[in-house]
């Protein structure tokens, strides 16, 4: 099996689930990243904002809107060297129709030449949104493989779906 890495952004706290707010201890995208790691033994890197989002969902979406408009989203740590990896799983929730701006910050300086990107997305009705096309734009030189979209409210029962996609 080729050497792989998981790069993802995820947020816990108050989240939106099918019309209702619910507090979660671990973000939905992180749950899926952990499933992938368990199936692939991939190395994992969580992209974290330098300035955390509010725990309140409504405040968080407004903060995300500002970061998306201004393209200003510094992160705590840079992604480690991706040179040794052949396959890179990139995980994201959908923020304002695409990836959180922090993922752009994390990915924009990396050399993806010859890499295979496997996108995974968590959402609550947006599907993949524009994330695969955003990754094609930012991951120059990579092959973007088929993506998977998991509804956030179903992540705890999505392991089988993730396993079928990873294979």
Order of alpha helices (4+ residues) and beta strands (2+ residues): beta-beta-beta-alpha-beta-alpha-beta-alpha-beta-alpha-beta-beta-alpha
